């Protein structure tokens, strides 16, 4: 997500942003979603002095709005009431439909390039709207398998796994490709709302 936040800041924020630092971590789910995020917001402020906390949860079988209402309504209300000196009170929901792997399929030319294959989207069975796939992760894993089976020169030592692709595609996929995804456009709106809420001047959206 880091390159995406940076690119959006460059695209939409007026003036210079002096310093942007991104830290990735996991929230504690053992106490429930809301309490886990509250705990993470305190740690984000006390350790990093964070301006915003981006919280990712997949929509899974829900729509974007259903997942947002189910997971974030209580969180956003509770966090706003916390002491801003002790907690990061600006939360940015990140809700891919159905899961983050759908966003990885936004640029299938990039995916095929990283898989080192000349097979078509249809041959890899990744045609269609990724947000309509019941299990995008399985689609990618199956595409990896098919690309390997059809490779002219097999190099087991250089085998690409889905774990590799998270980093590779995350750093290389363009916003223009991601903006073809409805849930990403919703996420984009969340980011721009966040930029405004933390005092940045936003234009062009």
Backbone as CSV, one residue per row, in Angstrom:
resi,resn,N_x,N_y,N_z,CA_x,CA_y,CA_z,C_x,C_y,C_z
1,UNK,0.808,-1.207,0.000,0.000,0.000,0.000,0.854,1.275,0.000
2,UNK,2.102,1.156,0.396,2.923,2.348,0.549,3.060,3.153,-0.737
3,UNK,3.434,2.511,-1.884,3.552,3.296,-3.115,2.236,3.950,-3.517
4,UNK,1.099,3.310,-3.204,-0.200,3.867,-3.557,-0.482,5.131,-2.762
5,UNK,-0.242,5.094,-1.449,-0.414,6.283,-0.625,0.479,7.413,-1.137
6,UNK,1.722,7.085,-1.462,2.662,8.098,-1.930,2.205,8.708,-3.248
7,UNK,1.756,7.847,-4.188,1.321,8.348,-5.493,0.079,9.219,-5.362
8,UNK,-0.842,8.833,-4.478,-2.040,9.640,-4.278,-1.707,10.979,-3.634
9,UNK,-0.741,10.972,-2.719,-0.322,12.230,-2.106,0.247,13.167,-3.165
10,UNK,1.060,12.628,-4.072,1.637,13.447,-5.133,0.563,13.947,-6.101
11,UNK,-0.446,13.106,-6.347,-1.472,13.452,-7.328,-2.482,14.452,-6.794
12,UNK,-2.889,14.308,-5.532,-4.049,15.052,-5.040,-3.759,16.123,-3.990
13,UNK,-2.594,16.067,-3.352,-2.324,17.020,-2.270,-1.647,18.263,-2.812
14,UNK,-2.184,19.437,-2.492,-1.601,20.707,-2.904,-0.432,21.048,-1.998
15,UNK,0.659,21.535,-2.610,1.829,21.894,-1.826,2.681,20.677,-1.528
16,UNK,3.764,20.911,-0.823,4.707,19.843,-0.511,4.332,19.137,0.785
17,UNK,4.519,17.831,0.793,4.378,17.058,2.020,5.793,16.824,2.530
18,UNK,6.105,17.389,3.693,7.477,17.384,4.188,8.014,15.974,4.419
19,UNK,7.217,15.117,5.018,7.713,13.792,5.364,6.563,12.787,5.384
20,UNK,6.739,11.678,4.690,5.746,10.614,4.697,6.441,9.304,5.041
21,UNK,6.024,8.697,6.136,6.619,7.440,6.572,5.507,6.413,6.748
22,UNK,5.717,5.199,6.222,4.722,4.140,6.316,5.286,2.971,7.108
23,UNK,4.497,2.465,8.022,4.895,1.314,8.827,3.780,0.278,8.741
24,UNK,4.130,-0.954,8.415,3.135,-2.013,8.286,3.154,-2.902,9.515
25,UNK,1.980,-3.280,9.990,1.894,-4.162,11.148,0.564,-4.879,11.166
26,UNK,0.342,-5.673,12.203,-0.904,-6.415,12.368,-1.568,-6.014,13.674
27,UNK,-2.888,-5.920,13.638,-3.594,-5.624,14.877,-3.968,-6.916,15.578
28,UNK,-4.142,-6.815,16.892,-4.458,-7.989,17.711,-5.941,-8.321,17.575
29,UNK,-6.257,-9.465,16.963,-7.640,-9.847,16.724,-8.263,-10.606,17.896
30,UNK,-7.442,-10.947,18.879,-7.928,-11.804,19.954,-9.014,-11.138,20.798
31,UNK,-9.029,-9.805,20.869,-10.009,-9.088,21.684,-11.189,-8.576,20.861
32,UNK,-11.237,-8.963,19.586,-12.292,-8.471,18.708,-11.780,-7.345,17.821
33,UNK,-12.482,-7.111,16.723,-12.023,-6.142,15.725,-11.893,-4.738,16.313
34,UNK,-12.940,-4.256,16.955,-12.926,-2.886,17.462,-11.826,-2.676,18.499
35,UNK,-11.758,-3.545,19.489,-10.746,-3.394,20.528,-9.338,-3.570,19.970
36,UNK,-9.202,-4.442,18.965,-7.897,-4.627,18.336,-7.418,-3.368,17.648
37,UNK,-8.337,-2.671,16.980,-7.966,-1.441,16.281,-7.699,-0.318,17.271
38,UNK,-8.467,-0.245,18.336,-8.218,0.767,19.367,-6.811,0.581,19.945
39,UNK,-6.459,-0.656,20.208,-5.117,-0.953,20.730,-4.047,-0.554,19.717
40,UNK,-4.292,-0.868,18.459,-3.334,-0.521,17.409,-3.210,0.988,17.260
41,UNK,-4.319,1.712,17.426,-4.277,3.173,17.287,-3.446,3.809,18.395
42,UNK,-3.495,3.220,19.586,-2.674,3.735,20.684,-1.198,3.474,20.417
43,UNK,-0.889,2.265,19.952,0.497,1.929,19.642,1.019,2.784,18.483
44,UNK,0.166,3.022,17.478,0.577,3.831,16.331,0.946,5.246,16.755
45,UNK,0.207,5.794,17.725,0.505,7.136,18.204,1.712,7.140,19.137
46,UNK,1.739,6.222,20.095,2.809,6.242,21.092,4.173,5.899,20.497
47,UNK,4.193,5.008,19.518,5.467,4.579,18.942,5.883,5.429,17.752
48,UNK,4.908,5.787,16.886,5.241,6.456,15.630,4.690,7.872,15.498
49,UNK,3.776,8.280,16.378,3.131,9.577,16.207,2.337,9.631,14.916
50,UNK,1.644,8.531,14.590,0.983,8.370,13.292,-0.140,9.375,13.072
51,UNK,-0.266,9.845,11.835,-1.351,10.748,11.454,-2.620,9.984,11.120
52,UNK,-2.462,8.790,10.547,-3.616,7.974,10.191,-3.243,6.501,10.287
53,UNK,-4.250,5.688,10.504,-4.063,4.246,10.597,-4.923,3.601,9.519
54,UNK,-4.288,2.993,8.522,-5.019,2.299,7.465,-5.286,0.873,7.920
55,UNK,-6.555,0.473,7.941,-6.949,-0.839,8.451,-7.545,-1.666,7.319
56,UNK,-6.893,-2.794,7.023,-7.336,-3.656,5.930,-8.162,-4.824,6.454
57,UNK,-9.309,-5.032,5.838,-10.078,-6.262,6.046,-10.799,-6.579,4.746
58,UNK,-10.725,-7.829,4.294,-11.363,-8.215,3.038,-12.885,-8.205,3.179
59,UNK,-13.565,-7.894,2.071,-15.030,-7.930,2.079,-15.536,-9.368,2.150
60,UNK,-14.727,-10.308,1.621,-15.134,-11.720,1.553,-16.491,-11.838,0.838
61,UNK,-17.500,-12.388,1.489,-18.790,-12.605,0.830,-19.708,-11.392,0.919
62,UNK,-19.282,-10.356,1.608,-20.091,-9.149,1.751,-19.795,-8.155,0.636
63,UNK,-20.685,-7.171,0.459,-20.392,-6.043,-0.417,-19.482,-5.085,0.338
64,UNK,-18.972,-4.095,-0.364,-18.121,-3.085,0.284,-18.873,-2.415,1.426
65,UNK,-20.101,-1.973,1.157,-20.864,-1.252,2.181,-21.211,-2.146,3.361
66,UNK,-21.543,-3.394,3.082,-21.871,-4.319,4.176,-20.670,-4.527,5.094
67,UNK,-19.484,-4.732,4.503,-18.294,-4.935,5.320,-17.923,-3.654,6.070
68,UNK,-18.052,-2.520,5.410,-17.711,-1.257,6.073,-18.635,-1.017,7.262
69,UNK,-19.928,-1.238,7.055,-20.882,-1.030,8.147,-20.668,-2.031,9.278
70,UNK,-20.373,-3.280,8.923,-20.194,-4.326,9.928,-18.936,-4.102,10.765
71,UNK,-17.833,-3.748,10.096,-16.551,-3.679,10.790,-16.162,-2.281,11.272
72,UNK,-16.555,-1.255,10.518,-15.962,0.051,10.789,-16.879,1.058,11.467
73,UNK,-18.180,0.859,11.441,-19.085,1.841,12.053,-18.740,2.069,13.517
74,UNK,-18.646,0.997,14.289,-18.321,1.121,15.711,-16.901,1.631,15.924
75,UNK,-15.965,1.142,15.111,-14.562,1.553,15.261,-14.405,3.055,15.063
76,UNK,-14.962,3.572,13.970,-14.806,4.993,13.666,-15.424,5.868,14.748
77,UNK,-16.589,5.462,15.257,-17.240,6.231,16.316,-16.421,6.198,17.605
78,UNK,-15.921,5.040,17.963,-15.180,4.896,19.216,-13.851,5.641,19.160
79,UNK,-13.136,5.512,18.042,-11.816,6.134,17.934,-11.914,7.652,17.947
80,UNK,-12.971,8.211,17.334,-13.127,9.670,17.327,-13.253,10.252,18.730
81,UNK,-13.725,9.448,19.667,-13.921,9.926,21.041,-12.654,9.824,21.890
82,UNK,-11.600,9.224,21.364,-10.377,9.021,22.131,-9.517,10.279,22.177
83,UNK,-8.618,10.311,23.117,-7.701,11.433,23.297,-6.695,11.450,22.141
84,UNK,-6.713,12.528,21.343,-5.838,12.618,20.169,-4.359,12.656,20.548
85,UNK,-4.070,13.002,21.792,-2.677,13.016,22.232,-2.149,11.609,22.471
86,UNK,-3.056,10.657,22.697,-2.651,9.291,23.021,-2.999,8.276,21.927
87,UNK,-3.949,8.626,21.061,-4.413,7.682,20.048,-4.371,8.320,18.657
88,UNK,-4.111,7.473,17.661,-4.274,7.896,16.265,-5.762,7.768,15.950
89,UNK,-6.458,8.883,15.816,-7.920,8.858,15.740,-8.470,8.935,14.320
90,UNK,-7.595,8.955,13.326,-8.042,8.990,11.930,-7.806,7.611,11.313
91,UNK,-8.894,6.910,11.032,-8.822,5.551,10.493,-9.189,5.566,9.008
92,UNK,-8.383,4.897,8.191,-8.667,4.765,6.763,-9.026,3.317,6.462
93,UNK,-10.297,3.012,6.190,-10.675,1.634,5.852,-10.099,1.196,4.504
94,UNK,-9.599,-0.018,4.455,-9.102,-0.630,3.215,-9.887,-1.925,3.029
95,UNK,-10.832,-1.948,2.065,-11.750,-3.081,1.944,-11.786,-3.587,0.494
96,UNK,-10.851,-4.455,0.121,-10.923,-5.036,-1.220,-12.132,-5.963,-1.337
97,UNK,-12.725,-5.996,-2.524,-13.816,-6.926,-2.826,-13.280,-7.921,-3.855
98,UNK,-13.307,-9.178,-3.535,-13.655,-9.838,-2.307,-12.477,-9.900,-1.359
99,UNK,-11.279,-9.917,-1.913,-10.082,-9.970,-1.081,-8.963,-9.223,-1.793
100,UNK,-7.869,-8.973,-1.082,-6.778,-8.158,-1.632,-6.234,-8.734,-2.930
101,UNK,-6.329,-10.056,-3.110,-5.829,-10.672,-4.338,-6.587,-10.202,-5.571
102,UNK,-7.835,-9.727,-5.399,-8.576,-9.184,-6.543,-7.860,-7.956,-7.095
103,UNK,-7.301,-7.139,-6.198,-6.565,-5.952,-6.641,-5.280,-6.348,-7.364
104,UNK,-4.705,-7.476,-6.986,-3.503,-7.953,-7.667,-3.801,-8.340,-9.118
105,UNK,-5.069,-8.619,-9.403,-5.471,-8.979,-10.765,-5.903,-7.770,-11.589
106,UNK,-5.739,-6.586,-11.032,-6.122,-5.377,-11.764,-5.273,-5.203,-13.025
107,UNK,-3.996,-5.580,-12.944,-3.095,-5.478,-14.097,-2.614,-6.878,-14.460
108,UNK,-3.351,-7.517,-15.346,-3.006,-8.891,-15.681,-1.825,-8.976,-16.637
109,UNK,-1.542,-7.890,-17.365,-0.318,-7.862,-18.174,0.898,-7.948,-17.256
110,UNK,0.848,-7.195,-16.155,1.944,-7.229,-15.176,2.053,-8.611,-14.547
111,UNK,0.927,-9.220,-14.217,0.944,-10.552,-13.618,1.581,-11.563,-14.569
112,UNK,1.166,-11.546,-15.834,1.721,-12.510,-16.805,3.220,-12.278,-17.000
113,UNK,3.625,-11.012,-16.973,5.053,-10.691,-17.101,5.834,-11.294,-15.940
114,UNK,5.323,-11.138,-14.727,6.023,-11.667,-13.556,6.014,-13.190,-13.538
115,UNK,5.007,-13.780,-14.151,4.960,-15.238,-14.248,5.831,-15.755,-15.397
116,UNK,6.306,-14.836,-16.246,7.155,-15.226,-17.370,6.442,-16.091,-18.380
117,UNK,5.161,-15.764,-18.644,4.360,-16.590,-19.544,3.786,-15.783,-20.690
118,UNK,3.577,-16.445,-21.820,2.900,-15.824,-22.959,1.454,-16.298,-23.053
119,UNK,1.022,-17.066,-22.089,-0.358,-17.542,-22.073,-1.316,-16.360,-21.939
120,UNK,-2.513,-16.501,-22.490,-3.503,-15.433,-22.429,-4.243,-15.467,-21.097
121,UNK,-4.979,-14.382,-20.839,-5.820,-14.356,-19.636,-6.802,-15.525,-19.630
122,UNK,-7.365,-15.806,-20.809,-8.332,-16.897,-20.905,-7.669,-18.239,-20.590
123,UNK,-6.468,-18.449,-21.120,-5.758,-19.701,-20.866,-5.393,-19.859,-19.394
124,UNK,-5.129,-18.738,-18.733,-4.800,-18.767,-17.299,-6.055,-18.721,-16.428
125,UNK,-7.212,-18.576,-17.084,-8.498,-18.495,-16.389,-8.562,-17.308,-15.424
126,UNK,-8.076,-16.152,-15.902,-8.167,-14.934,-15.101,-8.903,-13.834,-15.862
127,UNK,-9.675,-14.237,-16.871,-10.523,-13.292,-17.606,-11.667,-12.822,-16.721
128,UNK,-12.222,-11.663,-17.034,-13.396,-11.182,-16.312,-13.049,-10.184,-15.219
129,UNK,-14.068,-9.760,-14.512,-13.910,-8.788,-13.425,-13.410,-9.504,-12.169
130,UNK,-12.203,-9.177,-11.697,-11.662,-9.862,-10.510,-12.555,-9.748,-9.280
131,UNK,-13.341,-8.684,-9.198,-14.213,-8.511,-8.040,-15.412,-9.464,-8.084
132,UNK,-15.598,-10.117,-9.224,-16.662,-11.117,-9.340,-16.158,-12.530,-9.044
133,UNK,-14.833,-12.690,-8.920,-14.282,-14.018,-8.642,-14.595,-14.400,-7.198
134,UNK,-15.070,-15.615,-6.991,-15.375,-16.068,-5.633,-14.115,-16.188,-4.783
135,UNK,-12.997,-16.568,-5.418,-11.750,-16.760,-4.681,-10.572,-16.293,-5.543
136,UNK,-10.292,-14.988,-5.564,-9.195,-14.463,-6.398,-7.836,-15.069,-6.061
137,UNK,-7.615,-15.383,-4.786,-6.331,-15.982,-4.399,-6.130,-17.315,-5.104
138,UNK,-7.171,-18.145,-5.142,-7.071,-19.431,-5.830,-6.851,-19.240,-7.318
139,UNK,-7.449,-18.179,-7.883,-7.252,-17.876,-9.308,-5.779,-17.615,-9.596
140,UNK,-5.139,-16.835,-8.725,-3.724,-16.517,-8.925,-2.863,-17.757,-8.746
141,UNK,-3.147,-18.529,-7.721,-2.368,-19.746,-7.480,-2.503,-20.723,-8.648
142,UNK,-3.695,-20.815,-9.210,-3.907,-21.700,-10.355,-3.204,-21.159,-11.591
143,UNK,-3.193,-19.833,-11.748,-2.481,-19.218,-12.875,-0.985,-19.489,-12.774
144,UNK,-0.439,-19.431,-11.559,0.975,-19.748,-11.344,1.255,-21.191,-11.765
145,UNK,0.379,-22.099,-11.354,0.553,-23.513,-11.695,0.512,-23.735,-13.202
146,UNK,-0.460,-23.107,-13.870,-0.591,-23.283,-15.315,0.609,-22.692,-16.054
147,UNK,1.070,-21.528,-15.588,2.232,-20.899,-16.231,3.464,-21.772,-16.091
148,UNK,3.636,-22.400,-14.943,4.785,-23.288,-14.719,4.694,-24.533,-15.595
149,UNK,3.495,-25.081,-15.693,3.319,-26.297,-16.501,3.602,-26.046,-17.981
150,UNK,3.337,-24.828,-18.430,3.495,-24.505,-19.851,4.803,-23.785,-20.154
151,UNK,5.668,-23.641,-19.140,6.942,-22.946,-19.348,7.840,-23.767,-20.260
152,UNK,8.494,-23.080,-21.203,9.433,-23.753,-22.107,10.692,-24.157,-21.363
153,UNK,11.166,-23.252,-20.522,12.360,-23.525,-19.721,11.966,-23.455,-18.253
154,UNK,11.966,-24.562,-17.600,11.567,-24.602,-16.189,12.789,-24.328,-15.311
155,UNK,12.628,-23.371,-14.394,13.714,-23.025,-13.476,13.155,-23.067,-12.057
156,UNK,13.143,-24.235,-11.436,12.552,-24.381,-10.104,13.094,-23.392,-9.085
157,UNK,14.391,-23.046,-9.207,14.993,-22.133,-8.227,14.387,-20.738,-8.315
158,UNK,13.842,-20.409,-9.478,13.272,-19.072,-9.690,11.750,-19.091,-9.660
159,UNK,11.184,-20.137,-9.105,9.728,-20.270,-9.083,9.085,-19.086,-8.369
160,UNK,8.105,-18.489,-9.019,7.371,-17.370,-8.430,6.216,-17.923,-7.608
161,UNK,6.097,-17.475,-6.394,4.984,-17.875,-5.537,4.056,-16.687,-5.349
162,UNK,2.866,-16.944,-4.844,1.935,-15.846,-4.608,2.494,-14.899,-3.539
163,UNK,3.284,-15.427,-2.601,3.917,-14.583,-1.589,4.857,-13.566,-2.241
164,UNK,5.581,-13.999,-3.294,6.457,-13.074,-4.027,5.644,-11.984,-4.709
165,UNK,4.493,-12.366,-5.259,3.694,-11.450,-6.065,3.087,-10.311,-5.240
166,UNK,2.813,-10.560,-3.952,2.263,-9.484,-3.113,3.182,-8.274,-3.146
167,UNK,4.472,-8.509,-2.973,5.437,-7.414,-2.948,5.677,-6.846,-4.344
168,UNK,5.874,-7.739,-5.314,6.205,-7.299,-6.671,5.089,-6.462,-7.282
169,UNK,3.868,-6.995,-7.256,2.738,-6.287,-7.866,2.362,-5.074,-7.038
170,UNK,2.433,-5.203,-5.715,2.104,-4.070,-4.857,2.946,-2.850,-5.143
171,UNK,4.205,-3.063,-5.534,5.108,-1.947,-5.812,5.009,-1.444,-7.254
172,UNK,4.472,-2.275,-8.152,4.520,-1.948,-9.578,3.179,-1.607,-10.212
173,UNK,2.079,-2.069,-9.628,0.776,-1.847,-10.254,0.439,-0.361,-10.240
174,UNK,-0.163,0.118,-11.324,-0.478,1.538,-11.440,-1.854,1.848,-10.862
175,UNK,-2.010,3.084,-10.391,-3.308,3.517,-9.881,-4.355,3.448,-10.984
176,UNK,-3.947,3.770,-12.221,-4.904,3.759,-13.333,-5.527,2.366,-13.504
177,UNK,-4.724,1.324,-13.348,-5.252,-0.033,-13.447,-6.154,-0.344,-12.248
178,UNK,-5.710,0.055,-11.060,-6.494,-0.215,-9.856,-7.821,0.528,-9.873
179,UNK,-7.842,1.688,-10.502,-9.071,2.483,-10.536,-10.166,1.847,-11.376
180,UNK,-9.851,0.771,-12.063,-10.877,0.016,-12.776,-11.699,-0.842,-11.811
181,UNK,-11.212,-0.962,-10.584,-11.884,-1.768,-9.568,-12.755,-0.858,-8.702
182,UNK,-14.025,-1.219,-8.575,-14.951,-0.391,-7.809,-14.506,-0.208,-6.354
183,UNK,-14.075,-1.293,-5.720,-13.683,-1.187,-4.313,-12.421,-0.351,-4.145
184,UNK,-11.552,-0.336,-5.158,-10.371,0.526,-5.054,-10.767,1.990,-5.163
185,UNK,-11.720,2.295,-6.037,-12.176,3.696,-6.136,-12.795,4.142,-4.811
186,UNK,-13.470,3.219,-4.132,-14.017,3.549,-2.812,-12.882,3.800,-1.819
187,UNK,-11.842,2.980,-1.900,-10.660,3.143,-1.054,-9.989,4.485,-1.340
188,UNK,-9.929,4.841,-2.610,-9.344,6.126,-2.994,-10.097,7.277,-2.336
189,UNK,-11.424,7.178,-2.329,-12.220,8.191,-1.650,-11.922,8.250,-0.167
190,UNK,-11.703,7.077,0.451,-11.365,7.024,1.879,-10.035,7.742,2.136
191,UNK,-9.059,7.525,1.264,-7.750,8.156,1.439,-7.859,9.673,1.328
192,UNK,-8.614,10.132,0.351,-8.722,11.575,0.164,-9.465,12.222,1.329
193,UNK,-10.459,11.532,1.864,-11.126,12.016,3.074,-10.112,12.097,4.218
194,UNK,-9.253,11.095,4.316,-8.211,11.080,5.351,-7.260,12.248,5.176
195,UNK,-6.817,12.487,3.940,-5.907,13.609,3.694,-6.513,14.919,4.199
196,UNK,-7.804,15.117,3.896,-8.468,16.340,4.350,-8.551,16.383,5.872
197,UNK,-8.864,15.225,6.467,-9.063,15.174,7.910,-7.776,15.461,8.681
198,UNK,-6.624,15.136,8.099,-5.365,15.410,8.793,-4.777,16.771,8.379
199,UNK,-5.588,17.544,7.661,-5.211,18.936,7.401,-4.508,19.216,6.112
200,UNK,-4.477,18.261,5.169,-3.843,18.495,3.887,-4.840,19.113,2.909
201,UNK,-4.335,19.925,2.007,-5.202,20.536,0.981,-5.270,19.589,-0.216
202,UNK,-6.495,19.172,-0.542,-6.699,18.164,-1.575,-7.415,18.780,-2.771
203,UNK,-6.983,18.396,-3.973,-7.638,18.917,-5.171,-7.823,17.800,-6.187
204,UNK,-8.593,18.050,-7.196,-8.693,17.171,-8.351,-9.464,15.889,-8.141
205,UNK,-10.366,15.858,-7.161,-11.146,14.629,-6.949,-12.581,14.983,-6.647
